[in-house]
């Protein structure tokens, strides 16, 4: 059987051995399928075959290895592809079923391999291209270099030949002038020839240096793209890393941009000079200067001749234009940045002895106004305001205030008082006073920020030259701020001051205007100064030693500088003591000689004749004998008494007592967060049996909880009884439910819900005031039967003025513009809370010692400002000078600081011409500093 027939008739064999032809041997064998199986476990049979035991290929006689003469070489086993048998198909299906969970992962891996293979192929192609280009460039460069080297050698040999010929001719024909000129020309040609090599080298260097950046950028871009295609992990590309490094260098170093511009300019000048040296006949120095002229002025290249010089000059001019554009951009950016820094308030304040205000609030306008008035005598001062606002907005808001700062300059800066760098920017260590304003809003948050500001101020390394004045919103936080700041910190608790002042004004109408005059710098205020010429004098003599001021206290040096208000008359001024006075300005007063006061000007006291007396003693005492013996001393005692009366040249007091206090009925309209403090102060002032009505929209079941949380113990209230009424103070029917005509005083408070907006709070207070006065004017005539004929045609303003005579209404006003409405109507006394707090802050900022005076005047104990009736010091129509009234008041341990005439609207504090007499009326009132009752 032949091989062909055996192959056709034996389909059961899956592998065959044959002797291939030479053409078949040189062909590449077919790739075996994967996975490769060398042997089959089952033979393939035809449908009609009945072979029970198929022989293996080793025992087959047709497959035995033989050699013939034609095919004398070793036979090769060749595996031909065959169709898979049933068993292999079933085995493959089982393996596929077993590997189903990993099919997706195998597909993903195959996809990744394919993509990575394609990317790798592209990278290899690019690398091959890059290597080919590099080889070509290297070959060209070497050829050019070799060419120039040979050319230079030829030039050198020619130069040597020329030099030898010139020397030979010079030796033979030296006497001929024409020959000498030709020799010099040839020497110049020889020099030019010697410079040709340098010129070519300079041209090559310039071209190479210009091509290096281009090649470097191309290489960086190529490497970045290759890394982005090869790397699987997310890594920063090379071009991005380089850009990042350049960005860091330009941002960290402030002079990086000008330095880069300088380097670029020098490179253009140097490269252009080298290129010009290579294409022109000039020397290197002239070429460098010509290159600089092309950079500085691009029009200078118009006169160049030749293709090479023109190309080089145009290139230099183009680089010069780019450098000029960069320079303009840098200069423009620097100027814009500087102006932007000035506009936004980022520049440093270089000042000394200035007043620094940290923060922004509604009190800032009044504070700046008071500081401007205080600095007017000095020709103006410097006030720096730093807040977390835009500088332009702050300047616009200050301009809208329309205050005359009287020569004082206001400088605004944007920054945070919690950052030391911003504090140094405003020269905090050189300021003579630092005022920390409370923020509008929550009291605890505002005080917490003030506390952090004080901590920042105490952390300044250079130290503080001046003192710190801190405005607080809650009295409970005062101790903590003083603990942190120490002696440098002076606190002004705004709500506590206003609450106490409102209570004092409710009990003494007109006191708000007096406080406004004393606290502000427009009229008279407190000053402390040392006067050596008054040492050794008693306080009663010091009282009448200042024609233009009123002494009211002593700063005792022996008591660590403690200020004593209203001291004893017998106190003798010591050497280091200072005198507290009320004067118009710190340079407007000085001591003078004591005025002469005549005894005849006072009530004449006659010495009565001694008459027999009859005395009845009812009862018996064990010391009855001593009482009888005392009668023998009656005559000398009477003599001493009248002698004492005669030496009191001040005159007698027509009324030496004040009537006992009676129970009062007071109404609070609105709710403040320090309501518990006001209640405790009011309980200390009022007589037993007084009533305090609280009318607001806070539910009654929550009021007691708020008062207790604030620290009020309702069981410890001794003199007042709380009466709660719930309602809205701007709704008329709610107000009509109250007995408004029966209240002695009504306090309209800036409600806690609207106190953040001054205009809204004032509008609410003004509406409440008008409603209350209108209701009172309708009720009072029916109750008291008061005639209204004195008012113009029964106008509504006249009716409200009549109602104001029967009860006192104190309105808390936040915006000073609302003051004009109330002052013209005369229907209410008012309290400018924001303005008064600003005045107090300004006074303490100018002199920190004044804070001790204000604390005592507003405290529960000690001295306070009071308004006294004239009948306590004089009789009707009596003519006395102000000094005489002042000395009479000293018998009551009081200091008279001013008066208000019966027909006057405002009180006169520190009146002039104190020695001149005037006729007084019992309707006049005096303003005194006296101990609290």
C-alpha positions in Angstrom: 0.0 0.0 0.0 1.3 3.4 -0.9 1.5 6.4 1.4 -1.3 8.2 -0.3 -3.6 5.3 -0.2 -2.7 4.7 3.4 -3.5 8.3 4.2 -6.9 8.1 2.5 -7.9 4.7 3.8 -6.8 5.1 7.3 -8.7 8.0 8.8 -8.3 6.7 12.3 -4.7 7.9 12.6 -4.4 11.4 13.9 -0.6 11.7 13.3 1.3 10.4 10.2 4.9 9.9 9.3 6.1 10.6 5.8 9.2 11.5 3.9 8.7 15.2 2.9 10.0 16.7 -0.2 12.8 19.2 -0.1 10.4 22.1 -0.8 8.2 21.0 2.1 11.2 20.8 4.5 12.1 24.4 3.9 8.6 25.5 4.7 7.8 26.7 8.3 5.8 24.2 10.2 2.2 25.2 11.2 1.7 26.4 14.7 0.1 23.9 17.0 -3.2 24.9 18.6 -3.2 26.0 22.2 -3.3 24.2 24.6 -1.0 21.7 23.0 -1.8 18.0 23.3 0.9 15.6 22.1 -1.2 12.5 22.1 -4.9 11.7 21.8 -6.5 9.5 24.3 -9.0 8.2 21.7 -8.7 7.5 18.0 -11.1 8.8 15.4 -13.1 6.1 13.6 -15.1 6.3 10.5 -18.7 5.4 10.7 -18.3 2.1 8.9 -15.2 0.9 10.5 -15.2 -1.9 13.0 -11.7 -1.7 14.6 -11.7 -3.0 18.1 -8.1 -2.4 19.0 -6.5 0.3 16.9 -2.7 -0.1 16.8 -0.5 2.6 18.2 1.7 4.5 15.9 4.8 2.9 17.3 3.7 -0.6 16.3 2.4 0.3 12.9 4.5 -1.2 10.2 3.8 1.7 7.9 5.3 4.1 10.3 8.5 2.3 11.0 11.5 4.5 10.3 13.3 3.3 7.0 15.8 4.8 4.7 16.0 4.7 1.0 18.4 5.7 -1.6 16.3 8.6 -2.7 15.6 9.9 0.8 18.7 9.1 2.7 18.2 11.7 5.5 16.5 11.2 8.8 12.8 11.4 8.6 11.1 14.2 10.5 7.9 13.9 12.5 5.4 16.5 11.4 2.1 17.2 13.2 -0.7 18.2 11.0 -3.8 19.9 12.3 -6.7 17.6 12.7 -10.4 18.1 13.6 -11.0 17.5 17.2 -12.7 14.2 18.2 -15.7 13.9 20.4 -13.8 13.2 23.5 -11.6 16.2 23.1 -14.7 18.4 22.4 -16.4 17.1 25.5 -13.2 17.6 27.6 -12.9 21.1 26.3 -16.5 21.9 27.1 -15.9 20.6 30.7 -12.9 22.8 31.0 -14.8 25.8 29.7 -17.5 25.1 32.3 -15.0 24.8 35.0 -13.3 28.1 34.0 -16.5 30.3 33.5 -15.8 32.5 36.6 -12.5 33.6 35.2 -13.5 34.2 31.6 -14.1 37.9 32.2 -10.8 38.4 33.9 -9.0 36.5 31.1 -10.7 38.8 28.6 -9.7 41.9 30.5 -6.1 40.6 30.8 -6.1 39.9 27.1 -7.5 43.4 26.4 -4.8 45.0 28.6 -2.2 42.9 26.9 -3.4 43.9 23.4 -3.5 47.7 24.3 -0.2 47.6 26.1 1.3 45.7 23.1 0.0 48.4 20.7 1.3 51.2 23.0 4.6 49.4 23.3 4.8 49.1 19.5 4.2 52.9 19.1 6.8 53.7 21.7 9.3 51.4 20.0 8.6 53.1 16.7 9.1 56.6 18.2 12.3 55.5 19.9 13.6 54.1 16.6 12.7 57.4 14.9 14.4 59.4 17.6 17.5 57.3 17.5 17.6 57.6 13.7 17.2 61.4 13.9 19.9 61.6 16.6 22.2 59.6 14.4 21.5 61.7 11.4 22.1 64.9 13.3 25.3 63.5 14.8 26.6 62.5 11.4 25.7 65.9 9.9 27.3 67.7 12.8 30.5 65.6 12.5 30.6 66.3 8.8 30.1 70.0 9.3 32.7 70.0 12.0 35.2 68.2 9.9 34.5 70.5 7.0 35.1 73.6 9.2 38.2 72.0 10.6 39.7 71.4 7.2 38.7 74.8 6.1 40.4 76.3 9.2 43.5 74.4 8.5 43.6 75.7 4.9 43.1 79.2 6.2 45.9 78.8 8.7 48.3 77.6 6.0 47.3 80.4 3.7 47.9 82.9 6.6 51.3 81.5 7.2 52.2 81.7 3.5 50.9 85.3 3.3 52.8 86.3 6.4 56.1 84.9 5.0 55.6 86.6 1.7 54.8 89.9 3.4 57.8 89.7 5.6 60.0 89.0 2.5 58.6 91.9 0.6 58.8 94.2 3.6 62.5 93.4 4.0 63.2 94.2 0.4 61.0 97.1 -0.3 60.6 98.9 3.0 61.5 102.3 1.7 58.6 102.5 -0.8 55.6 104.1 0.8 53.1 102.6 -1.6 54.6 99.3 -0.9 54.2 99.9 2.8 50.5 100.7 2.4 49.9 97.6 0.4 51.8 95.7 3.1 49.5 97.1 5.8 46.4 96.2 3.8 47.7 92.7 3.4 48.3 92.5 7.1 44.7 93.5 7.7 43.6 90.9 5.3 45.7 88.4 7.2 44.1 89.5 10.5 40.7 89.1 8.9 41.6 85.7 7.7 42.7 84.7 11.1 39.3 85.9 12.6 37.3 83.8 10.1 37.7 80.7 12.3 36.4 82.5 15.4 33.5 84.0 13.5 32.4 80.6 12.2 32.8 79.1 15.6 30.7 82.0 17.1 28.0 81.4 14.6 27.9 77.7 15.3 27.8 78.3 19.0 24.9 80.7 18.7 22.9 78.4 16.5 23.6 75.4 18.8 22.6 77.4 21.9 19.4 78.5 20.2 18.5 74.9 19.1 19.2 73.4 22.6 15.9 74.7 24.2 13.9 73.5 21.2 15.4 70.1 21.4 15.0 70.0 25.2 11.3 70.8 25.0 10.8 68.3 22.3 12.6 65.7 24.3 10.6 66.5 27.5 7.3 66.3 25.5 8.4 63.0 24.0 9.4 61.5 27.3 6.2 62.7 28.9 4.1 61.1 26.2 6.0 57.8 26.4 5.6 57.7 30.1 1.9 58.4 29.9 1.5 55.5 27.4 3.7 53.0 29.3 2.9 53.7 32.9 -0.1 52.0 34.3 -0.1 53.9 37.7 -1.0 57.6 37.8 2.3 59.4 37.9 3.0 63.1 37.2 4.4 63.6 33.7 7.8 65.2 33.2 6.5 68.3 31.6 4.0 68.8 34.4 6.7 68.3 37.0 8.9 70.8 35.2 6.1 73.3 35.0 5.3 72.8 38.7 9.0 73.4 39.7 9.0 76.6 37.6 5.8 77.7 39.2 7.1 77.0 42.7 10.3 78.9 41.9 8.4 82.0 40.6 5.9 82.0 43.5 8.4 81.4 46.4 11.1 83.8 45.4 9.9 87.4 45.1 12.6 88.4 42.6 12.3 85.4 40.4 10.4 87.1 37.6 12.8 90.1 37.2 15.8 87.7 37.5 14.3 85.5 34.7 13.8 88.6 32.6 17.4 89.7 33.2 18.7 86.3 32.2 16.6 86.2 29.0 17.9 89.7 28.1 21.5 88.7 28.6 21.0 85.5 26.6 19.5 87.4 23.7 22.3 90.0 23.8 25.0 87.4 24.0 23.6 85.1 21.4 22.8 88.0 19.1 26.3 89.4 19.5 27.9 86.1 18.7 25.7 85.7 15.6 26.6 89.2 14.5 30.3 88.5 15.1 30.0 85.5 12.8 28.3 87.3 9.9 29.9 90.8 10.1 33.4 92.2 10.0 33.1 94.0 13.4 34.8 92.8 16.6 33.0 91.0 19.4 32.6 94.1 21.6 31.0 96.1 18.9 28.7 93.2 18.0 27.5 92.9 21.6 26.8 96.6 21.7 25.0 96.4 18.4 23.0 93.5 19.7 21.9 95.5 22.7 20.8 98.4 20.5 18.7 95.9 18.5 17.1 94.6 21.7 16.5 98.1 23.1 15.2 99.5 19.8 13.9 97.2 17.2 14.1 99.9 14.5 17.9 100.0 14.6 18.3 97.0 12.3 17.0 99.0 9.3 20.5 100.1 8.2 22.1 96.7 8.1 23.3 95.3 4.8 23.7 91.8 3.6 21.5 88.7 4.0 23.2 87.3 7.0 23.4 90.5 9.1 19.8 91.3 8.2 18.6 87.8 9.3 20.5 88.0 12.5 19.4 91.6 13.3 15.7 90.7 12.6 16.0 87.8 14.9 17.6 89.9 17.6 14.9 92.6 17.2 12.2 90.0 17.5 13.7 88.7 20.7 14.0 92.3 21.9 10.3 92.8 21.3 9.4 89.7 23.3 11.7 90.9 26.1 10.1 94.3 26.0 6.7 92.8 26.2 7.7 90.7 29.1 9.1 93.7 30.9 6.0 95.7 30.3 3.9 92.8 31.7 6.1 92.5 34.8 6.1 96.2 35.4 2.3 96.4 34.8 1.7 93.5 37.2 4.0 95.0 39.9 2.2 98.3 39.7 -1.2 96.7 39.6 -0.3 94.5 42.6 1.0 97.5 44.5 -2.1 99.5 43.8 -4.3 96.5 44.6 -2.5 96.1 47.9 -3.0 99.7 48.7 -6.6 99.5 47.7 -7.4 96.5 49.7 -5.4 97.7 52.7 -2.6 95.2 52.7 0.3 97.7 53.2 1.9 98.3 56.5 1.0 101.3 58.7 4.2 103.2 59.8 2.8 105.3 62.6 3.5 105.9 66.3 1.3 107.0 69.2 -1.8 106.3 67.2 -5.1 104.9 68.3 -5.9 101.5 66.9 -9.5 100.2 66.6 -10.0 96.5 66.0 -13.4 95.5 64.7 -16.4 97.1 63.1 -19.8 98.0 64.6 -22.5 100.7 64.7 -20.5 102.5 67.4 -17.6 103.2 65.2 -18.9 106.5 63.8 -19.5 108.0 67.2 -16.2 106.7 68.5 -14.3 108.3 65.6 -16.1 111.5 66.1 -15.2 111.6 69.8 -11.6 110.8 69.1 -11.4 113.6 66.5 -12.8 116.1 69.0 -10.3 114.9 71.7 -7.4 115.4 69.3 -8.5 118.8 68.0 -6.4 120.6 70.6 -3.3 118.7 69.3 -4.0 119.6 65.7 -5.4 116.2 64.9 -4.2 112.6 65.4 -4.0 109.3 63.7 -6.7 106.6 64.1 -6.2 103.2 62.4 -9.2 100.9 61.9 -8.6 97.2 61.1 -11.5 94.9 60.5 -12.3 91.9 58.4 -13.9 94.0 55.6 -12.8 95.4 52.3 -10.8 98.6 52.7 -12.9 100.5 50.1 -16.2 99.5 51.8 -14.9 100.8 55.1 -13.8 104.1 53.6 -17.1 104.5 51.9 -19.1 103.8 55.1 -16.9 106.3 57.0 -17.4 108.9 54.4 -21.2 108.4 54.6 -21.1 109.2 58.3 -20.5 112.9 57.5 -18.5 113.6 60.6 -16.0 116.3 60.9 -12.9 114.7 62.4 -11.2 118.0 62.9 -7.8 117.2 61.5 -7.7 113.6 62.6 -6.8 111.1 59.9 -8.6 107.8 59.7 -6.6 104.9 58.1 -8.4 101.7 57.2 -6.8 98.3 56.8 -8.2 94.9 56.1 -7.2 92.1 58.4 -8.0 89.9 61.3 -7.1 90.8 64.9 -6.5 87.1 65.6 -3.5 87.0 63.3 -0.2 88.3 64.5 1.0 89.3 61.1 -2.1 91.5 60.6 -1.6 93.1 64.0 2.1 93.9 63.1 0.8 95.4 59.9 -1.0 98.1 61.8 2.0 98.8 64.2 0.1 97.4 67.2 3.2 97.6 69.4 3.5 101.4 68.9 -0.1 102.3 69.4 -0.9 104.4 72.5 -4.3 102.9 72.8 -6.1 99.8 71.4 -9.9 99.6 71.3 -11.5 96.2 70.7 -15.1 96.7 69.6 -17.8 94.1 70.3 -19.4 92.5 67.3 -23.1 92.7 66.5 -24.9 89.5 67.3 -24.7 86.9 69.9 -23.2 88.2 73.2 -21.3 85.1 74.1 -19.7 84.8 70.6 -18.8 88.4 70.6 -17.1 88.2 74.0 -15.3 85.0 73.0 -13.9 86.7 70.0 -12.9 89.7 72.2 -11.1 87.2 74.5 -9.2 85.7 71.6 -8.2 89.2 70.4 -6.8 90.0 73.8 -4.8 86.8 73.8 -3.4 87.7 70.4 -2.5 91.2 71.6 -0.7 89.8 74.7 1.2 87.5 72.4 2.9 90.3 70.5 6.7 89.7 70.9 7.6 93.4 70.7 5.2 94.2 73.6 2.5 96.8 73.8 3.2 100.5 74.4 -0.4 101.4 75.2 -3.4 100.0 77.0 -6.3 97.9 75.7 -9.9 99.0 76.0 -12.3 96.1 75.4 -16.0 96.4 74.9 -17.9 93.5 76.3 -21.6 92.5 75.9 -22.0 90.4 79.0 -20.9 91.3 82.5 -20.1 87.7 83.4 -17.3 87.6 80.9 -15.5 90.6 82.3 -13.5 88.7 84.9 -12.1 86.3 82.4 -11.0 89.0 80.0 -9.3 90.9 82.9 -7.6 87.7 84.0 -6.1 87.2 80.5 -5.1 90.8 79.9 -4.0 91.8 83.4 -3.4 95.5 84.1 -3.3 96.3 80.4 -7.0 95.7 79.9 -9.8 98.1 80.7 -13.3 96.8 80.1 -16.5 98.6 79.2 -19.6 96.4 79.5 -22.0 98.2 77.2 -25.2 96.5 78.2 -24.5 96.9 81.9 -23.6 100.6 81.6 -26.7 101.4 79.5 -29.0 99.4 81.8 -27.8 101.2 84.9 -28.0 104.5 83.1 -31.5 103.9 82.0 -32.6 103.1 85.6 -30.8 106.3 86.9 -32.5 108.4 84.2 -35.9 106.9 85.0 -35.5 107.9 88.6 -34.0 111.3 87.7 -35.3 112.8 84.4 -32.7 114.8 82.6 -29.7 112.8 83.7 -29.2 111.3 80.2 -28.4 114.7 78.8 -25.9 115.4 81.7 -24.2 112.1 81.0 -24.0 112.9 77.4 -22.3 116.2 78.2 -19.8 114.7 80.6 -18.9 111.6 78.6 -18.4 113.4 75.3 -15.5 115.6 74.4 -17.6 118.4 73.0 -18.3 120.0 76.4 -16.7 119.1 79.7 -15.1 115.8 80.7 -12.9 114.3 83.3 -9.1 115.1 83.5 -6.4 114.0 85.9 -3.3 116.1 86.4 -0.7 116.8 89.1 -0.4 120.3 90.5 2.7 120.8 92.7 1.7 124.3 93.8 -1.4 122.8 95.6 0.5 120.4 97.8 -0.3 120.7 101.4 -3.8 122.2 100.8 -7.0 120.7 102.1 -9.6 119.5 99.6 -12.1 122.2 100.7 -9.7 124.8 99.6 -8.8 123.0 96.4 -12.5 123.0 95.5 -12.5 126.8 94.9 -8.9 127.0 93.5 -9.8 126.4 89.8 -11.9 129.1 88.1 -12.3 127.0 85.0 -12.7 123.5 86.5 -14.4 121.7 89.3 -12.4 119.3 91.4 -14.2 116.2 92.2 -11.6 113.6 93.4 -8.1 112.8 94.3 -5.7 110.2 92.9 -3.9 109.1 96.0 -0.4 108.0 95.3 0.0 106.3 98.6 -2.9 103.9 97.8 -1.3 102.7 94.5 -3.0 105.4 92.5 -6.5 104.8 93.6 -9.0 107.5 92.7 -11.2 108.7 95.5 -14.3 110.5 94.4 -15.8 113.1 96.7 -13.1 112.9 99.5 -13.3 114.4 102.9 -12.8 118.2 103.2 -9.9 117.7 105.6 -7.9 115.6 103.2 -4.5 117.2 102.6 -3.0 116.9 99.2 0.3 115.0 99.2 3.3 115.5 97.0 2.6 112.8 94.4 -1.2 113.1 94.5 -3.1 114.1 91.4 -6.4 116.0 91.1 -9.5 114.8 89.2 -11.4 117.7 87.7 -14.3 118.3 85.2 -13.0 120.8 82.6 -13.5 121.7 79.0 -10.1 120.5 77.9 -6.8 119.4 79.4 -5.1 122.7 78.7 -8.0 125.0 79.6 -7.7 125.1 83.3 -5.1 126.0 86.0 -5.2 126.8 89.7 -5.5 130.4 90.9 -5.7 132.3 94.1 -8.5 131.5 96.5 -11.5 133.7 96.0 -12.8 136.0 98.8 -16.1 135.1 100.3 -17.8 137.4 102.8 -19.7 136.2 105.8 -22.2 139.1 105.5 -23.5 137.6 102.3 -24.9 134.7 104.1 -27.8 134.3 106.6 -27.0 136.3 109.7 -26.9 134.2 112.8 -27.6 136.2 116.0 -26.4 135.1 119.4 -29.5 134.6 121.6 -29.7 135.8 125.2 -29.7 133.2 127.9 -33.1 132.8 129.6 -34.3 130.7 132.5 -35.8 127.4 131.4 -38.2 125.0 133.0 -37.6 121.3 132.2 -39.7 118.4 133.1 -38.2 114.9 133.4 -40.7 112.2 133.1 -39.5 108.8 134.5 -36.5 107.7 136.4 -33.1 106.6 135.1 -30.2 105.3 137.1 -28.0 108.0 135.7 -30.4 110.8 136.7 -27.6 112.5 138.7 -25.4 112.7 135.6 -28.2 114.4 133.7 -28.7 117.0 136.4 -24.9 117.7 136.5 -24.9 118.3 132.8 -27.0 121.4 133.3 -24.0 123.2 134.7 -22.3 122.7 131.2 -25.3 124.1 129.3 -23.8 127.5 129.1 -20.4 126.5 127.7 -22.1 124.1 125.3 -24.4 126.8 123.9 -21.4 129.0 123.5 -19.5 126.4 121.6 -22.5 125.7 119.4 -22.9 129.3 118.4 -19.2 129.6 117.8 -19.4 126.7 115.4 -22.3 128.3 113.7 -20.4 131.5 113.3 -17.4 129.8 111.8 -19.5 128.1 109.2 -19.3 131.1 106.9 -20.7 129.1 104.0 -24.2 129.8 105.3 -27.0 127.5 106.6 -28.9 124.9 104.7 -32.6 125.7 104.5 -33.4 122.0 104.2 -31.0 119.5 105.6 -32.8 116.3 104.9 -34.4 114.5 102.0 -37.8 113.0 102.3 -38.1 109.2 102.5 -38.5 107.3 99.3 -41.9 106.2 98.3 -43.0 103.1 96.4 -42.9 103.4 92.7 -44.5 101.7 89.8 -42.2 101.1 86.8 -42.9 99.5 83.4 -40.4 97.7 81.1 -41.4 97.5 77.5 -39.2 95.0 75.7 -36.7 92.3 76.7 -33.0 92.6 77.0 -30.5 89.8 77.6 -29.3 91.5 80.8 -32.8 91.9 82.2 -31.8 90.1 85.5 -29.0 92.7 86.1 -31.4 95.6 85.6 -33.9 94.0 88.0 -31.3 93.6 90.7 -30.1 97.2 90.3 -33.7 98.5 90.4 -34.4 96.5 93.5 -31.5 98.2 95.3 -32.7 101.7 94.3 -36.5 101.5 94.8 -38.4 101.7 98.0 -40.1 98.7 99.5 -43.5 97.9 98.0 -42.6 99.0 94.5 -43.8 97.2 91.4 -42.0 96.3 88.2 -44.2 95.5 85.3 -42.6 93.6 82.4 -44.4 93.8 79.1 -42.9 91.9 76.1 -43.6 89.1 73.7 -41.6 86.5 75.6 -44.0 83.8 77.0 -44.5 84.2 80.8 -43.5 80.6 81.5 -40.1 81.2 79.8 -39.3 84.5 81.5 -38.7 83.0 85.0 -36.4 80.4 83.4 -34.4 83.0 81.6 -34.0 85.1 84.7 -32.9 82.2 86.8 -30.4 81.1 84.1 -29.1 84.6 84.1 -28.3 84.4 87.9 -31.4 86.2 89.4 -32.8 84.8 92.6 -36.4 85.9 92.7 -36.7 85.0 96.4 -34.0 87.6 97.3 -35.9 90.6 95.8 -36.7 92.8 98.8 -38.2 96.0 97.4 -40.0 95.2 94.2 -42.6 92.8 93.0 -42.6 91.5 89.5 -45.8 91.7 87.4 -45.6 89.9 84.0 -47.8 90.8 81.0 -47.4 89.3 77.6 -48.0 91.3 74.4 -46.5 93.2 71.5 -45.4 96.7 72.3 -46.2 98.0 68.8 -49.8 96.9 68.9 -52.2 99.4 70.3 -54.8 97.0 71.8 -52.1 95.2 73.7 -50.8 98.5 75.2 -54.4 99.6 76.1 -54.7 96.6 78.4 -52.0 98.2 80.6 -52.7 101.0 83.2 -50.3 103.3 81.4 -51.4 106.4 83.3 -50.5 104.9 86.6 -46.8 104.3 86.0 -44.2 106.6 87.5 -41.6 105.6 84.9 -41.7 103.7 81.6 -38.5 102.2 80.1 -38.7 101.3 76.4 -35.9 98.9 75.8 -34.3 98.0 72.5 -35.7 94.5 72.2 -33.3 91.6 72.0 -34.9 90.3 68.8 -34.1 93.4 66.8 -31.1 94.9 68.6 -28.8 93.8 65.7 -30.4 96.4 63.5 -30.2 99.9 64.9 -32.8 101.4 62.5 -35.3 98.6 63.1 -34.9 98.8 66.9 -35.3 102.5 66.9 -38.4 102.3 64.7 -39.9 99.9 67.1 -39.0 102.0 70.1 -40.4 105.2 68.5 -43.7 103.5 67.5 -44.1 102.2 71.1 -43.3 105.7 72.5 -45.9 107.4 70.3 -48.6 104.8 71.1 -48.0 105.1 74.9 -48.0 108.9 74.8 -51.2 108.9 72.8 -53.0 106.5 75.1 -51.8 108.5 78.2 -53.0 111.7 76.6 -56.5 110.2 76.2 -56.7 108.9 79.7 -55.0 111.5 81.8 -57.5 114.4 81.3 -60.3 112.1 82.5 -58.4 111.0 85.5 -56.7 114.2 86.6 -59.0 116.8 84.9 -56.0 118.8 83.6 -56.7 121.8 81.4 -55.0 121.8 78.0 -55.5 125.5 77.2 -51.8 126.2 77.4 -51.1 124.1 74.3 -51.7 125.2 70.8 -55.2 124.3 69.8 -55.0 120.9 71.5 -52.5 119.5 69.0 -51.3 115.9 69.4 -47.9 117.1 70.3 -49.3 119.3 73.0 -51.3 116.4 74.4 -48.2 114.2 74.5 -46.2 116.9 76.2 -48.9 117.1 78.8 -48.7 113.4 79.3 -44.9 113.6 79.6 -45.3 115.9 82.6 -47.2 113.2 84.5 -44.8 110.2 83.8 -41.3 109.7 82.6 -40.5 107.6 79.6 -37.0 106.6 78.8 -36.3 105.3 75.3 -33.2 103.4 74.4 -32.0 104.8 71.1 -29.3 103.1 69.0 -29.1 105.4 66.0 -28.1 109.0 66.8 -30.3 110.2 63.9 -33.4 109.2 65.9 -32.3 111.6 68.6 -33.5 114.6 66.6 -37.0 113.3 66.3 -37.3 112.9 70.1 -35.5 116.1 71.0 -37.9 118.2 68.8 -41.0 116.5 70.1 -40.0 116.8 73.8 -42.3 113.9 74.6 -39.6 111.6 76.0 -36.3 111.6 77.6 -33.9 109.4 75.7 -30.8 107.4 76.1 -28.4 107.1 73.2 -26.9 103.7 74.0 -24.5 103.3 71.2 -23.3 106.9 71.4 -22.8 106.8 75.1 -20.9 103.6 74.9 -18.7 105.1 72.2 -18.1 108.2 74.4 -17.1 106.0 77.3 -14.7 104.0 75.0 -13.2 107.2 73.7 -12.6 108.6 77.2 -11.0 105.4 78.4 -8.9 105.2 75.2 -7.6 108.7 75.8 -6.9 108.1 79.6 -7.3 104.7 81.1 -7.6 106.1 84.6 -11.0 107.5 83.7 -12.3 103.9 83.6 -12.1 103.7 87.4 -14.1 106.9 87.7 -16.9 105.6 85.4 -16.9 102.2 87.1 -17.6 103.8 90.5 -20.3 106.2 89.0 -22.1 103.2 87.5 -21.5 100.8 90.4 -24.0 99.8 93.1 -22.0 101.4 95.8 -20.0 104.6 96.1 -20.8 107.9 94.4 -23.1 108.7 91.5 -24.5 111.6 89.6 -27.7 113.0 91.0 -30.1 115.8 90.4 -31.0 117.9 93.5 -33.7 120.4 94.0 -32.5 124.0 94.8 -34.4 124.1 98.1 -31.8 121.9 99.6 -29.1 124.6 99.3 -30.8 128.0 99.1 -34.0 130.0 99.6 -36.3 131.5 97.0 -34.7 134.6 95.4 -31.4 134.3 97.3 -28.4 135.7 95.6 -25.4 133.5 95.8 -22.3 132.7 93.7 -21.7 129.3 92.4 -18.7 128.9 94.8 -21.0 129.6 97.7 -23.5 127.0 96.5 -20.6 124.6 96.1 -19.5 125.2 99.7 -23.0 124.9 101.1 -23.3 121.5 99.3 -20.2 120.3 101.0 -22.1 120.3 104.3 -24.1 117.4 102.7 -20.9 115.8 101.5 -21.8 116.6 97.9 -20.0 118.3 95.0 -22.0 120.6 92.8 -20.8 120.3 89.2 -23.5 122.2 87.4 -27.1 123.4 87.4 -30.1 123.8 85.2 -32.2 126.9 85.4 -36.0 126.6 85.6 -36.5 128.1 82.1 -33.5 126.3 80.4 -33.6 123.1 78.4 -30.0 122.0 79.1 -27.9 121.9 82.2 -24.7 123.9 82.5 -21.7 121.8 83.6 -18.7 123.6 85.0 -20.3 127.0 84.7 -18.0 130.0 84.0 -17.7 133.1 86.3 -18.1 131.0 89.4 -17.5 134.0 91.7 -20.4 136.1 90.2 -23.6 136.2 92.1 -27.0 135.5 90.6 -30.5 135.1 91.8 -31.7 131.6 92.2 -35.1 130.0 92.0 -36.5 127.0 93.9 -37.4 125.6 90.5 -33.8 125.4 89.6 -32.0 122.1 89.9 -28.3 121.2 90.7 -26.2 118.4 89.3 -24.1 116.9 92.1 -21.7 114.0 92.8 -23.0 112.4 96.0 -22.9 109.0 97.7 -25.6 106.6 96.7 -28.6 106.7 99.0 
